Amino acid sequence: MRAHAERLDGLGTTIFAEMSALAVATGSVNLGQGFPDRDGPDSLLEDAIAAIRAGANQYPPARGVPALRQAIADHQKRFYDLAYDPDTQVLVTTGATEAVAAALLAFVEPGDEVIALEPYYDSYAAGIAFAGGHRVPVTLRAPSYRLDLDELRAAVTPRTKVLLINSPHNPTGTVLTDDELRGISSLAVEHDLVVITDEVYEHLVYDGHQHRPLASYDGMADRTVSISSAGKTFAVTGWKIGWVTGSPEIVTAVTTAKQFLTFTSGAPFQPAVANALALGNDYFDALRADLQSRRDLLADGLADLGFEVHRPAGTYFITTDIRPLGHTDGITFCRMLPEKTGVVAIPHQVFYDNPTPGRPLVRWAFCKQPEVLQEALNRLQKL
């Protein structure tokens, strides 16, 4: 008997699980998985505790508690001047990962093509497979990781249904430019494509770069599934509170799929996140400044050790080329690293359909305390 459905082929244990297990087994500093080693704002944590004690422990409404849906609508208006009706154009999800999966299930028919920017977060491949779609990569190449709009246009065929766009982009850290976003928008309108945008790192952009939602471009409001979450912005990745915004038709379609995945979740966390979204600009400014300083600490340290460092414009992650140190294969390098140095990182090539461009690249997470980053750099001197 076949052990599993064909759509699960190639979707074994994730590289994050493998490397995190190695980190525990070897006592390594884990710069692999992108979770911070600090808690979110005290007010956020206290609001969740208060909600638990106040009895917010049963199923919340399927689309999310009204206070959070209103807060998400207010956030989109405040930061991007995008107007959404909290009752019909906002959906709360169990993290952004579920939102992406539900959106793919909502819009992809078996055999449809989904274009994704490569390298891509590993859940994208799984979500496309579950929906019966066919993944078509368009590669962001080192060292600039800029989107080649001609290559994107050439990837579109009569079977293309969805563009899956991630900006700020994990794992490369690139932030799509206005010209790139306009090119995507023009292509989507021309070919009547649905665009799913993963924007979870929207507030983690550095050096004066700016995140621009695709939904704000001409012709995109009625075809864009905009996705974000509280996990990265408020350092509560384990709460799994994400959301979708879009036209009433888009949100209804995603809700139809989502209701049969988790139905609903995170009852006491939802009102806490609602309050956090209303925090002043000083919180968001301080978050960016703090993470930029950690990025620079790790990037400078890795460069001093001989890595070729691709300094990111956003996200939690730095990409390095390991060839200056005499290594050529990221998977072999990352499996060697914990035993040899006591540090864990993630090989890029697992995020590619064609692993060749990613083979010499390794991703490091800088969302850790400065002393942890420095300890990792000290250990890496053994290389």
Protein Blocks (a to p, Z undefined) as FASTA:
>chain_A
ZZbdfklgopacdfklmmmmmmmmnopacfkbccdfbdcdfklmmmmmmmmmnopabccd
fkbpfklmmmmmmmmmmmnopacdfklmcccdehjklmmmmmmmmmmcghiacddddddd
fklmmmmmmnopacdddddddfklpacfklmmmmpcfklmbdcddddddfklpacdfklm
mmmmmmmmmnopacdddfklmmmcgehiacddfklpghklmmcccdddfklmnopaknop
acddddfklmmmmmmmmmmmnopghklmmmmmmmmmmpcfklmmmmmmmmmmmmmmmmmm
mmmnopacdddfedjbdcddfklnopabfklmmmmmmmmnopacddfklmpfblmlmmmp
ccddfkbcfklmmmmmmmmmmZZ
